[in-house]
Amino acid sequence: MLRVEELEAVFPAITPWRVAAGRSVDWAALEAALGAALPSDFRSLAEAYPVLVVDDFLMVSSPTPGAEALWGSARREDEILQDLYEMGDTEGYVPFPQPGA
């Protein structure tokens, strides 16, 4: 598990977008909408950054405080990673949460 501070040490260009006081995401509401618990490293990242975009290639979105249920339901409808996983094109990474989990 990578801590946010370790990520910032190797990728200092992201630090201007860090939210110092945290974003106050309602994790219970979000996890209820997803039907799954989220990893603690994702939770830490989402509390520190509203969204993380790396070189216009990789985007890690985060829930918006106050709209957790909406974000959670939209994530469940996103099937892109699941499709890539089923085609064997995720380099061994598994979508989270797995269907039925």
Backbone as CSV, one residue per row, in Angstrom:
resi,resn,N_x,N_y,N_z,CA_x,CA_y,CA_z,C_x,C_y,C_z
1,MET,0.848,-1.163,0.000,0.000,0.000,0.000,0.901,1.236,0.000
2,LEU,0.603,2.165,-0.873,1.373,3.396,-1.000,0.655,4.527,-0.277
3,ARG,1.354,5.191,0.614,0.773,6.344,1.300,0.791,7.551,0.370
4,VAL,-0.127,8.491,0.588,-0.217,9.695,-0.240,1.113,10.450,-0.213
5,GLU,1.737,10.530,0.943,3.013,11.241,1.062,4.101,10.583,0.218
6,GLU,4.089,9.272,0.116,5.058,8.575,-0.723,4.802,8.862,-2.198
7,LEU,3.536,8.913,-2.587,3.178,9.260,-3.960,3.643,10.671,-4.273
8,GLU,3.413,11.593,-3.364,3.834,12.979,-3.568,5.353,13.108,-3.660
9,ALA,6.082,12.266,-2.941,7.548,12.310,-2.989,8.084,11.927,-4.364
10,VAL,7.433,10.963,-5.015,7.893,10.544,-6.346,7.210,11.315,-7.466
11,PHE,6.128,12.037,-7.139,5.357,12.774,-8.131,4.969,14.147,-7.548
12,PRO,5.978,14.991,-7.274,5.705,16.253,-6.583,4.846,17.242,-7.368
13,ALA,4.680,17.053,-8.657,3.867,17.973,-9.457,2.400,17.964,-9.045
14,ILE,1.952,16.946,-8.313,0.543,16.889,-7.914,0.242,17.723,-6.677
15,THR,1.260,18.049,-5.898,1.029,18.657,-4.588,0.285,19.995,-4.599
16,PRO,0.364,20.829,-5.644,-0.419,22.068,-5.598,-1.935,21.840,-5.526
17,TRP,-2.404,20.673,-5.917,-3.839,20.387,-5.919,-4.316,19.672,-4.659
18,ARG,-3.403,19.423,-3.734,-3.790,18.740,-2.497,-4.704,19.628,-1.654
19,VAL,-5.729,19.027,-1.098,-6.658,19.719,-0.204,-6.157,19.476,1.215
20,ALA,-5.575,20.503,1.810,-4.892,20.350,3.101,-5.813,19.868,4.221
21,ALA,-7.037,20.361,4.271,-7.941,20.012,5.365,-8.718,18.721,5.118
22,GLY,-8.521,18.099,3.976,-9.298,16.907,3.642,-10.614,17.300,3.005
23,ARG,-11.272,16.366,2.366,-12.470,16.663,1.594,-13.753,16.219,2.285
24,SER,-13.683,15.499,3.372,-14.852,15.075,4.159,-15.860,14.256,3.361
25,VAL,-15.368,13.238,2.698,-16.230,12.314,1.959,-16.985,11.449,2.969
26,ASP,-18.256,11.209,2.728,-19.060,10.326,3.573,-18.841,8.894,3.069
27,TRP,-17.840,8.250,3.635,-17.449,6.920,3.155,-18.535,5.880,3.382
28,ALA,-19.290,5.998,4.452,-20.367,5.039,4.717,-21.423,5.107,3.612
29,ALA,-21.807,6.324,3.219,-22.801,6.479,2.145,-22.264,5.963,0.818
30,LEU,-21.011,6.261,0.534,-20.411,5.816,-0.725,-20.310,4.297,-0.781
31,GLU,-19.820,3.702,0.281,-19.676,2.249,0.293,-21.029,1.553,0.262
32,ALA,-22.048,2.177,0.850,-23.394,1.613,0.760,-23.883,1.652,-0.686
33,ALA,-23.613,2.743,-1.398,-24.025,2.857,-2.803,-23.277,1.864,-3.677
34,LEU,-22.006,1.643,-3.355,-21.205,0.685,-4.129,-21.505,-0.757,-3.748
35,GLY,-21.919,-0.962,-2.525,-22.120,-2.313,-2.030,-20.810,-3.005,-1.706
36,ALA,-19.765,-2.199,-1.439,-18.442,-2.763,-1.136,-17.627,-1.741,-0.356
37,ALA,-16.720,-2.247,0.470,-15.779,-1.378,1.171,-14.664,-0.983,0.208
38,LEU,-14.149,0.218,0.374,-13.062,0.696,-0.480,-11.728,0.571,0.240
39,PRO,-10.656,0.340,-0.512,-9.330,0.217,0.111,-8.914,1.516,0.805
40,SER,-8.200,1.385,1.899,-7.804,2.556,2.681,-6.885,3.488,1.901
41,ASP,-6.041,2.965,0.998,-5.168,3.853,0.242,-5.967,4.711,-0.742
42,PHE,-7.048,4.165,-1.319,-7.912,4.982,-2.176,-8.607,6.047,-1.353
43,ARG,-9.070,5.676,-0.186,-9.757,6.639,0.679,-8.827,7.791,1.041
44,SER,-7.588,7.488,1.364,-6.610,8.536,1.697,-6.353,9.449,0.495
45,LEU,-6.224,8.860,-0.674,-5.997,9.644,-1.892,-7.196,10.542,-2.188
46,ALA,-8.395,9.991,-2.060,-9.615,10.757,-2.340,-9.840,11.869,-1.321
47,GLU,-9.384,11.696,-0.106,-9.491,12.760,0.889,-8.497,13.887,0.595
48,ALA,-7.366,13.556,-0.007,-6.322,14.537,-0.274,-6.482,15.252,-1.613
49,TYR,-7.064,14.571,-2.610,-7.155,15.128,-3.961,-8.550,14.918,-4.547
50,PRO,-9.134,15.954,-5.161,-10.458,15.799,-5.773,-10.410,14.932,-7.029
51,VAL,-9.347,15.011,-7.776,-9.145,14.190,-8.968,-7.652,14.207,-9.244
52,LEU,-7.148,13.131,-9.800,-5.730,13.048,-10.105,-5.591,12.659,-11.572
53,VAL,-4.949,13.523,-12.361,-4.730,13.257,-13.780,-3.231,13.231,-14.010
54,VAL,-2.752,12.150,-14.608,-1.338,11.987,-14.860,-1.091,12.031,-16.364
55,ASP,-0.427,13.091,-16.804,0.030,13.230,-18.192,-1.080,13.015,-19.219
56,ASP,-2.275,13.459,-18.928,-3.431,13.301,-19.821,-3.644,11.842,-20.239
57,PHE,-3.172,10.914,-19.407,-3.281,9.489,-19.730,-4.099,8.734,-18.698
58,LEU,-3.840,9.013,-17.431,-4.481,8.284,-16.342,-5.271,9.262,-15.485
59,MET,-6.531,8.940,-15.241,-7.339,9.771,-14.367,-7.909,8.916,-13.242
60,VAL,-7.679,9.372,-12.028,-8.264,8.734,-10.856,-9.296,9.719,-10.315
61,SER,-10.561,9.396,-10.494,-11.613,10.297,-10.009,-11.916,9.986,-8.557
62,SER,-12.474,10.965,-7.900,-12.807,10.840,-6.486,-14.239,11.293,-6.260
63,PRO,-14.890,10.741,-5.259,-16.266,11.161,-4.960,-16.312,12.603,-4.479
64,THR,-17.382,13.278,-4.821,-17.606,14.645,-4.368,-18.373,14.607,-3.057
65,PRO,-17.837,15.262,-2.014,-18.579,15.300,-0.754,-19.990,15.839,-0.976
66,GLY,-20.972,15.112,-0.453,-22.370,15.478,-0.620,-23.044,14.771,-1.783
67,ALA,-22.254,14.161,-2.663,-22.807,13.453,-3.825,-22.267,12.027,-3.893
68,GLU,-21.987,11.457,-2.733,-21.383,10.123,-2.694,-22.273,9.053,-3.316
69,ALA,-23.547,9.068,-3.019,-24.449,8.040,-3.554,-24.516,8.112,-5.076
70,LEU,-24.532,9.319,-5.612,-24.550,9.491,-7.067,-23.257,8.979,-7.676
71,TRP,-22.125,9.336,-7.084,-20.826,8.871,-7.580,-20.757,7.348,-7.514
72,GLY,-21.220,6.789,-6.422,-21.197,5.335,-6.263,-22.051,4.632,-7.292
73,SER,-23.231,5.156,-7.575,-24.091,4.504,-8.570,-23.524,4.655,-9.971
74,ALA,-22.885,5.777,-10.258,-22.271,5.969,-11.583,-21.088,5.032,-11.768
75,ARG,-20.317,4.790,-10.709,-19.155,3.887,-10.813,-19.618,2.461,-11.112
76,ARG,-20.746,2.059,-10.565,-21.246,0.704,-10.797,-21.646,0.512,-12.253
77,GLU,-22.021,1.597,-12.936,-22.441,1.506,-14.326,-21.264,1.551,-15.291
78,ASP,-20.081,1.910,-14.801,-18.899,2.036,-15.646,-18.316,0.647,-15.884
79,GLU,-18.422,0.168,-17.098,-18.006,-1.198,-17.402,-16.720,-1.261,-18.207
80,ILE,-16.047,-0.129,-18.428,-14.849,-0.124,-19.268,-13.772,-1.034,-18.707
81,LEU,-13.434,-0.882,-17.433,-12.386,-1.714,-16.846,-12.791,-3.176,-16.829
82,GLN,-14.060,-3.451,-16.543,-14.530,-4.835,-16.545,-14.375,-5.444,-17.933
83,ASP,-14.707,-4.678,-18.981,-14.538,-5.174,-20.349,-13.072,-5.463,-20.650
84,LEU,-12.172,-4.563,-20.256,-10.741,-4.787,-20.474,-10.262,-6.025,-19.713
85,TYR,-10.763,-6.187,-18.493,-10.394,-7.347,-17.682,-10.827,-8.645,-18.369
86,GLU,-12.046,-8.666,-18.873,-12.557,-9.868,-19.535,-11.805,-10.175,-20.820
87,MET,-11.217,-9.161,-21.453,-10.409,-9.371,-22.664,-8.971,-9.739,-22.312
88,GLY,-8.624,-9.729,-21.012,-7.265,-10.064,-20.589,-6.282,-8.934,-20.815
89,ASP,-6.784,-7.698,-20.789,-5.947,-6.545,-21.120,-5.752,-5.605,-19.932
90,THR,-5.625,-6.158,-18.716,-5.419,-5.309,-17.533,-4.127,-5.649,-16.803
91,GLU,-3.247,-6.399,-17.449,-1.951,-6.741,-16.862,-2.091,-7.380,-15.482
92,GLY,-3.151,-8.149,-15.287,-3.352,-8.855,-14.031,-4.112,-8.070,-12.976
93,TYR,-4.376,-6.786,-13.220,-5.159,-6.001,-12.266,-6.618,-6.404,-12.368
94,VAL,-7.301,-6.393,-11.249,-8.689,-6.833,-11.186,-9.566,-5.624,-10.865
95,PRO,-10.658,-5.421,-11.608,-11.562,-4.307,-11.307,-12.096,-4.409,-9.876
96,PHE,-12.325,-3.262,-9.272,-12.842,-3.236,-7.907,-14.110,-2.424,-7.871
97,PRO,-15.132,-2.866,-7.263,-15.311,-4.219,-6.721,-15.703,-5.176,-7.818
98,GLN,-15.410,-6.419,-7.615,-15.795,-7.452,-8.569,-17.306,-7.597,-8.556
99,PRO,-17.921,-7.873,-9.708,-19.370,-8.088,-9.726,-19.777,-9.151,-8.715
100,GLY,-20.817,-8.860,-7.962,-21.317,-9.791,-6.960,-20.577,-9.711,-5.637
101,ALA,-19.533,-8.884,-5.574,-18.731,-8.769,-4.328,-19.387,-7.806,-3.368
